[in-house]
């Protein structure tokens, strides 16, 4: 089962004995993927369209996983890993609705820096950006090899990443992103921005 759009995982667990994952896309839109046999994501994880959320399960042994969303009309949706094709349209009284909403783009704030270490002022700046700019999520992006600080002593990227991850933990609209830390060579913002989905609005 894959995410239909980018967002943040706000639930990953069991509901009435059935494994479900919920993704908040922003603008009040949430999509729940239910009847999974296994989940591949964790609470607070940032996902993009096409991210594998879990393995499809079944309903009564015959139907595959289904999902519901916060707005939009019911429509059939293809489950990843299910070869039989499209699900039938939802029936009256069904416990889950199948729908594909017209989702607004995720409005993502990018807060980059060396974060050596991340401190309270970084978090205050992120909070202010989230509130003042109407963002869905603020992504804290530690630089891998900042070219501006080539001649300065900078802590190892792995350490700065771990500090950043811990600094934003527990705030639902904050996320830490390690894409610059994982990339080889000098870190340039232009290269990084090109790796985000075109469907997202970057601030």
C-alpha positions in Angstrom: 0.0 0.0 0.0 1.5 3.4 -1.0 0.7 7.0 0.0 -1.4 8.8 -2.5 0.2 12.2 -1.5 2.9 13.6 0.7 2.3 14.2 4.4 3.1 13.2 7.9 2.2 9.8 9.6 -0.1 10.7 12.5 -1.2 7.2 13.4 0.3 3.7 12.9 -1.3 1.0 14.9 -4.4 -1.2 15.5 -8.0 0.0 15.4 -10.5 -2.7 16.4 -7.8 -5.3 15.9 -7.0 -4.1 12.3 -3.7 -2.5 11.4 -4.0 1.1 10.0 -1.8 4.0 9.0 -3.1 7.6 8.8 -1.3 10.3 6.9 -2.0 14.0 7.5 -1.6 15.9 4.2 -2.3 19.4 5.5 -5.4 21.6 5.0 -7.5 19.2 7.2 -7.1 16.3 4.8 -6.1 12.9 6.3 -6.0 9.6 4.6 -6.3 6.3 6.5 -5.0 3.1 5.0 -6.6 0.1 6.8 -6.6 -3.7 6.8 -2.8 -3.8 6.5 -0.9 -7.0 7.2 2.2 -5.0 8.2 3.2 -1.3 8.5 6.4 0.1 7.0 6.3 3.6 8.6 6.3 5.0 12.1 4.5 7.8 13.9 5.8 11.3 12.9 7.5 10.0 9.7 7.4 12.3 6.7 6.3 10.5 3.5 6.0 11.4 -0.1 3.5 10.3 -2.8 4.4 6.6 -3.5 6.0 5.9 -0.2 5.3 2.3 0.8 3.2 2.5 4.0 2.7 -1.2 4.6 1.7 -4.6 3.2 -1.8 -5.0 1.9 -4.1 -7.2 4.1 -7.5 -8.6 3.5 -11.1 -8.2 4.7 -12.6 -11.6 5.5 -9.9 -13.3 3.5 -11.2 -12.1 0.1 -10.9 -8.3 -0.2 -7.6 -6.3 -0.1 -6.7 -3.3 2.0 -8.9 -0.2 1.7 -8.5 3.4 2.7 -10.7 6.4 3.5 -9.9 10.1 3.5 -11.1 13.2 5.1 -12.8 14.8 2.0 -13.5 13.8 -1.5 -16.1 11.5 -3.2 -15.8 7.7 -3.0 -13.8 6.1 -5.8 -12.1 2.8 -6.4 -8.4 2.7 -5.7 -5.7 0.2 -6.6 -3.9 -1.4 -3.8 -0.1 -1.9 -4.1 0.7 -5.6 -4.5 -2.9 -6.7 -5.4 -3.0 -8.2 -8.8 -6.7 -8.6 -9.2 -7.2 -5.0 -10.3 -9.6 -2.3 -9.0 -11.6 -2.6 -5.9 -15.3 -2.5 -6.3 -17.1 0.8 -5.5 -18.0 1.1 -1.8 -21.3 -0.3 -0.8 -23.8 1.4 1.5 -23.1 0.5 5.1 -19.5 -0.5 4.4 -17.2 0.2 7.3 -14.7 2.0 5.2 -15.1 4.5 2.4 -12.8 4.4 -0.7 -12.0 7.8 -1.9 -9.3 9.8 -3.7 -9.4 13.4 -2.5 -8.3 16.4 -4.5 -5.5 17.2 -2.2 -4.0 20.6 -1.7 -0.2 20.7 -2.0 1.8 20.3 1.3 3.2 23.6 2.3 6.6 22.7 3.7 8.9 25.1 5.4 12.6 24.3 5.0 14.9 25.3 7.9 18.4 24.4 7.0 21.6 24.9 8.9 24.7 23.3 10.3 22.8 22.6 13.6 26.1 22.3 15.5 24.2 22.0 17.8 20.5 22.7 17.3 19.3 25.1 20.0 16.2 26.8 21.3 16.5 29.7 18.8 16.2 27.2 15.9 13.1 25.8 17.4 11.6 29.2 18.0 12.3 30.2 14.4 10.6 27.0 13.2 7.6 27.6 15.4 7.3 31.2 14.2 7.5 30.1 10.6 4.9 27.4 11.1 2.4 29.9 12.6 3.1 33.0 10.6 3.5 31.4 7.2 0.6 28.9 7.5 2.9 25.9 7.0 1.8 22.2 7.2 5.2 21.1 8.4 8.6 22.6 9.2 11.5 20.4 8.0 14.8 20.9 9.8 17.6 20.0 7.4 21.1 19.7 8.7 23.8 20.3 6.1 26.0 17.4 5.2 29.2 19.2 4.2 28.5 23.0 4.3 30.9 24.6 1.8 30.7 28.0 3.7 32.4 26.3 6.7 35.0 24.3 4.8 37.8 25.8 6.9 36.0 25.6 10.2 35.8 22.7 12.6 32.3 21.2 12.2 31.0 18.2 14.1 30.5 15.0 12.1 27.3 15.0 10.1 26.0 11.9 11.8 26.2 13.6 15.2 24.5 16.8 14.0 21.8 14.7 12.3 21.1 12.8 15.6 21.0 16.0 17.6 18.6 17.6 15.1 16.4 14.5 15.1 16.1 14.6 18.9 15.6 18.3 19.1 12.4 18.2 17.0 11.0 14.9 18.4 7.6 15.2 19.9 6.4 18.2 17.8 3.9 16.9 15.3 4.5 19.6 12.7 8.3 19.5 13.0 10.3 16.9 11.0 14.0 16.2 10.7 15.4 15.3 7.2 18.7 13.6 6.6 18.9 13.9 2.8 21.8 16.3 2.9 23.7 14.3 5.5 23.3 11.2 3.3 24.6 12.9 0.1 28.3 13.0 -0.8 30.1 16.2 -1.6 29.5 19.8 -0.7 26.0 20.7 0.3 24.1 23.2 -1.9 20.5 24.2 -1.2 19.6 24.3 -4.9 20.5 20.6 -5.3 18.5 19.7 -2.2 15.4 21.6 -3.2 15.3 19.7 -6.5 14.9 16.4 -4.6 11.5 17.3 -3.0 8.3 16.4 -4.9 7.0 18.9 -7.3 3.6 18.5 -5.7 4.9 20.3 -2.5 5.0 24.0 -2.0 8.4 24.8 -0.5 9.0 27.9 1.7 
